[in-house]
Amino acid sequence: MKKETRFILAVILGIHMVFIVPVIANTASQIGSDEYHQRHSDLVIDSLHTQEPPGPEIIPETMVASFYGNRFHGKKTANGERFDKNLLTCAHNTLPFNTILHVTNPRNGKTVTVRVNDRGPFIRGRQLDLSYAAARELGMLKAGVIKVEVRNLGIAGEDFPTPGSAELALSSTE
C-alpha cells in the first residue's frame, strides 16, 4: 500500500474516532435513562394517535361453484334448517354456519350475497354449492359449474341481515 493511501485511511479513521464514536457512545449510554424512553415513546404514541388503524382487508378468493335445487328442496340442511331453493344460501365444507359471502361471477360481473347454511359440495374440485336462486342471480344456470370470486364478509348478526330476511334477498341486486 502506498504511503499516501495509508495516510488517507489514517485520517478517516481518526475523524471517525473523534467525531462519530462519541455520538454513538452517548446515545448508547442514554438507552437505559427514563428521559430517552420518554422522548421516544411520545413519538410512538403520537404516531399511533395520528394514523388510522388498519381495517380488515377482505381479499377475494377464487372458488369453483355449482348449484343444487329441486331434489334437495324442503330437506334438512346440515344446520337443521329446511333447504329452500328460492333463498340466497349456499353450502361450504369448512366455513361456519351463517357466514355471509359476497359471490361474483367474473365472466359477467353479476354478484349475489349468500349465507352458509349447509355442508358440501362433496364433489372433488368444487368449494361452493349455491342455491338455485343464487345461481340464477349469477347467471350460471346453463353452465352449472363456474369459477367465482368469493369475499367472506363475516358471520351474520347485528351487522348483517338475519337468515331469510328481505334485506339479504335485496342485497343481491346491488
VMD Tcl script that draws the C-alpha trace (Angstrom):
set ca {
  {0.00 0.00 0.00}
  {1.30 3.46 -0.85}
  {2.19 5.96 1.85}
  {-0.48 8.38 0.60}
  {-3.24 5.74 0.79}
  {-2.21 4.76 4.34}
  {-2.20 8.42 5.36}
  {-5.75 8.98 3.96}
  {-7.05 5.88 5.74}
  {-5.44 7.01 8.99}
  {-7.08 10.45 8.70}
  {-10.52 8.94 8.01}
  {-10.16 6.55 10.96}
  {-9.05 9.42 13.18}
  {-12.06 11.56 12.18}
  {-14.31 8.59 12.83}
  {-12.82 8.08 16.31}
  {-13.02 11.76 17.24}
  {-16.50 12.65 15.96}
  {-18.66 9.59 15.36}
  {-17.76 7.19 18.17}
  {-18.59 9.70 20.97}
  {-22.06 10.28 19.47}
  {-22.75 6.55 19.35}
  {-21.42 6.09 22.89}
  {-23.57 8.97 24.19}
  {-26.71 7.54 22.61}
  {-25.92 4.06 23.91}
  {-25.39 5.37 27.44}
  {-28.84 7.03 27.40}
  {-30.72 3.89 26.38}
  {-31.46 2.98 29.99}
  {-32.42 6.50 31.04}
  {-36.06 7.49 31.58}
  {-35.57 10.70 29.60}
  {-34.56 8.76 26.49}
  {-37.50 6.38 26.78}
  {-39.97 9.20 27.46}
  {-38.82 11.15 24.42}
  {-39.03 8.15 22.08}
  {-42.26 6.67 23.48}
  {-44.00 10.03 22.95}
  {-43.17 9.72 19.25}
  {-44.58 6.21 19.07}
  {-47.77 7.14 20.94}
  {-48.23 10.25 18.80}
  {-47.88 8.23 15.61}
  {-50.46 5.72 16.89}
  {-52.96 8.51 17.51}
  {-52.48 10.18 14.15}
  {-52.86 7.10 11.97}
  {-55.97 5.14 11.14}
  {-55.79 1.60 12.47}
  {-55.59 -0.93 9.67}
  {-59.01 -2.38 8.90}
  {-59.62 -5.97 7.96}
  {-58.87 -6.33 4.29}
  {-61.33 -8.57 2.52}
  {-59.40 -10.47 -0.10}
  {-61.44 -12.28 -2.74}
  {-60.82 -15.99 -3.12}
  {-61.45 -17.88 -6.34}
  {-63.64 -20.97 -5.90}
  {-65.37 -23.43 -8.16}
  {-69.12 -23.23 -7.58}
  {-72.07 -25.38 -8.57}
  {-75.71 -25.19 -7.57}
  {-78.30 -27.53 -6.14}
  {-82.02 -27.14 -6.22}
  {-85.06 -29.29 -6.90}
  {-84.17 -32.66 -5.41}
  {-82.94 -31.09 -2.12}
  {-85.79 -28.56 -1.81}
  {-87.54 -28.99 1.55}
  {-84.93 -31.36 3.01}
  {-82.95 -30.53 6.14}
  {-79.59 -28.84 5.74}
  {-76.58 -29.52 7.96}
  {-77.52 -26.67 10.31}
  {-81.07 -28.02 10.77}
  {-82.95 -25.59 8.51}
  {-85.12 -26.74 5.65}
  {-83.42 -26.07 2.31}
  {-85.31 -23.57 0.18}
  {-84.01 -23.32 -3.36}
  {-85.54 -19.81 -3.61}
  {-83.44 -18.34 -0.75}
  {-79.93 -16.97 -1.18}
  {-77.98 -19.65 0.65}
  {-75.02 -21.93 -0.01}
  {-73.07 -24.91 1.22}
  {-69.38 -24.87 2.14}
  {-67.33 -27.64 3.78}
  {-65.48 -25.61 6.42}
  {-66.89 -22.09 6.83}
  {-69.04 -21.60 9.95}
  {-72.80 -21.62 9.51}
  {-74.29 -18.12 8.98}
  {-71.12 -16.85 7.31}
  {-72.06 -14.19 4.76}
  {-70.34 -14.47 1.38}
  {-70.32 -11.97 -1.47}
  {-70.05 -14.04 -4.65}
  {-69.14 -12.60 -8.06}
  {-69.32 -14.25 -11.46}
  {-66.18 -12.81 -13.13}
  {-67.48 -13.61 -16.63}
  {-70.49 -11.30 -16.44}
  {-69.87 -9.21 -13.30}
  {-73.11 -10.31 -11.60}
  {-72.99 -10.60 -7.82}
  {-75.04 -12.13 -5.04}
  {-74.76 -12.21 -1.25}
  {-75.43 -15.61 0.30}
  {-75.41 -17.22 3.74}
  {-73.74 -20.56 4.55}
  {-76.36 -22.96 5.95}
  {-75.18 -26.35 4.71}
  {-72.12 -28.56 4.16}
  {-70.84 -29.52 0.74}
  {-70.23 -29.78 -2.11}
  {-68.98 -33.34 -1.92}
  {-67.53 -33.43 -5.41}
  {-63.75 -33.09 -5.80}
  {-62.63 -29.70 -7.12}
  {-65.72 -27.77 -6.01}
  {-65.76 -25.50 -2.98}
  {-69.22 -23.91 -3.04}
  {-72.76 -25.18 -3.69}
  {-75.19 -22.33 -4.30}
  {-78.96 -22.40 -4.05}
  {-80.96 -22.24 -7.30}
  {-81.88 -18.59 -6.56}
  {-78.23 -17.59 -6.04}
  {-77.15 -19.42 -9.21}
  {-79.91 -17.64 -11.16}
  {-78.71 -14.25 -9.85}
  {-75.17 -15.06 -11.00}
  {-76.33 -16.21 -14.43}
  {-74.79 -19.67 -14.09}
  {-77.81 -21.95 -14.54}
  {-76.85 -23.00 -18.06}
  {-73.18 -23.62 -17.23}
  {-73.89 -25.43 -13.96}
  {-70.31 -25.17 -12.65}
  {-68.21 -21.98 -12.85}
  {-65.31 -20.22 -11.17}
  {-66.45 -17.41 -8.87}
  {-64.76 -14.79 -6.71}
  {-65.83 -15.02 -3.07}
  {-65.43 -12.41 -0.34}
  {-66.06 -13.54 3.23}
  {-67.98 -10.71 4.94}
  {-68.18 -12.35 8.37}
  {-70.84 -14.05 10.47}
  {-74.49 -12.96 10.24}
  {-75.57 -10.97 13.26}
  {-76.09 -7.33 14.08}
  {-74.01 -6.13 11.12}
  {-75.63 -8.49 8.62}
  {-79.22 -9.44 7.80}
  {-80.68 -12.39 9.62}
  {-81.33 -15.65 7.77}
  {-84.28 -15.49 5.35}
  {-84.72 -11.73 5.72}
  {-85.77 -9.44 2.90}
  {-82.55 -7.41 3.25}
  {-80.45 -10.44 2.32}
  {-82.56 -11.10 -0.77}
  {-82.40 -7.42 -1.78}
  {-78.62 -7.21 -1.32}
  {-78.10 -9.44 -4.34}
  {-79.42 -6.75 -6.67}
  {-76.73 -4.20 -5.75}
}
mol new
graphics top color blue
foreach p $ca { graphics top sphere $p radius 0.5 }
foreach p [lrange $ca 0 end-1] q [lrange $ca 1 end] { graphics top cylinder $p $q radius 0.2 }
display resetview
